């Protein structure tokens, strides 16, 4: 297995292995016909909207993980053959200073440019794949003289938001001198309405994650934006499928124009070629697509050449101190100034737990955490800061195991069971890149050890004794944390999926979890769990759990809150008041009095019965369904304010749904 992609070929006197060693083989996917290995092209330029450029300014394109060979074709060769637009070529060679192609580019660019073939390309991470698919797509955009109002010409689907941002950054550099073309993205964690607006206002290149893209395609206007689709790319195709996106991809393809009518070009780039990858290839590519591989037979993968140390501890309560001890030992070998490590943990809660532990040890480099629950804005900042850092420790889940390229990572620590063998290998692939050395450390408990002896039986681990000298300090730090219940719950949920490996039943899982909570988290007592959570984990009735009733259900749209208090322009109190809910609470934007005496969110000004006077108005009003007040405010009473509802409720779009409703009592939001 290999890791994710993201590369660039820079004009530098760096030595790479001879391209013949990388022996790119190009064969027809069906007949295995060999095609002459050709040269390719590399980078182009573009321009985006101001908002997009601002959003992408914090993301730098990743460095190459493989040195640029000096015996591959030059990008200038493609210009001499009229395969590249002069402006695009100038951007590549003069602005980006790319000279020679990377092997994957040399193998793919010529057939992709001159013949517009469909292809399934296999290449390792950090070898130039992104440039290899962007250049042909941008050249097609230029050849067809597409305008922003013509809609999307290139669609790139990728498994993660971070990888999507990296690809968008690459595209922005390629389009530097072609300002008429627009790039956008559709990814989770961003404002969907803003994305729709950018797409509909003119977007030639769209980088997307499948889930968010499929959400957008329910909008007819977005679907119509694909009417002139020229190129579709699936990057990290194997990872897309591993993450369960097959059905989403199939549904997306159904929403796109018929391939036979549009004659669009398809490309799949993947580190591995498994049966499920071939299956999606037949869905996206033409029947006579070409298979191009730049991974020589028998080439040694990262997991076969990187020294890997195995540390086994007796109990889960020993794991954190073993982690601290191993990090200190590895840092001593490497030197603190250049020690750059990634610590992988199974869940977001455990990532936060380990990061808090490590951050309290002042002899260690700066520590940051990254997982799917971190906001998109913060994820962007964290990844960029770690990418450019000379040293540091990043604690993360598998969200960065693939699709991210961090230079100069010296060590990878895997703490606890990975999801599977592939996850272990891809995590390890974050180190020993660009011809540099790297080291791996795998920390398991004795009960997890079958994973190393059976699942990873082909790996020769160096067994290393655990250093648990920091255990007292670790326990002291952990006992001061406030999120014991969250970490305990996450631990139970994760290891519930691995009972077979550890030969546990539910009772033993809970028993071990309680020991971990006491001796590992320093919890004063066994953390309690809500009854609903216990049921979802399949642990209902298991001995040893402290189960408490679920909290009162929060009404749909309810929970107004905040606001309310402040004075309005006159006597009324302002704010976006009030509580919410389907019963008594008044909701959302209700609250304060209006411009004179009337209460209400957008004030008595809109008040119905006595406008600007006594009307209780705004979008507020209406108590819930019990105390009166209709769904759209007291029996629609007072139309956007004013009069009473069916009973006691004040009008507006209030109470029943609690959402935007709300009225004041004693000038404070309910």
Secondary structure by P-SEA (a helix, b strand, c coil): ccccbbbbbccccccccccccccccccccccccccccccccccccccccaaaaaaaccccccccccccccccccaaaaaaaccccaaaaaaacccccccccccccccccccccccbbbbbccccccccaaaaaaaaaaaaaaaacccccccccbbbbbccaaaaaaaaaaaaaaacccccbbbbbbbccccaaaaaaaaaacccbbbbcaaaaaaaacccccccccccccbbbbcaaaaaaaacaaaaaaaaaaacccccccbbbbbbbbccccaaaaaaaaaccccbbbbbbcccccccccccccbbbbbbbccccaaaaaaaaaaaaaaaaaccccbbbbbbbccaaaaaaaaaaaaacccccbbbbbcccccaaaaaaaaaaaaaccbbbbbbccccccccccccccbbbbccccccaaaaaaaacccccccccbbbbbbbccccccccccccccccccbbbbbccaaaaaaaaaaacccaaaaaaaaaaaaccccccccccaaaaaaaaaaaaaccccccccccccaaaaaaacccccccccccccccccccccccccccccccccccccccbbbbcccccccccccccccccccccccccccccccccccccccbbbcccccccccccccccccccccccccccccccccccccccccccccccc
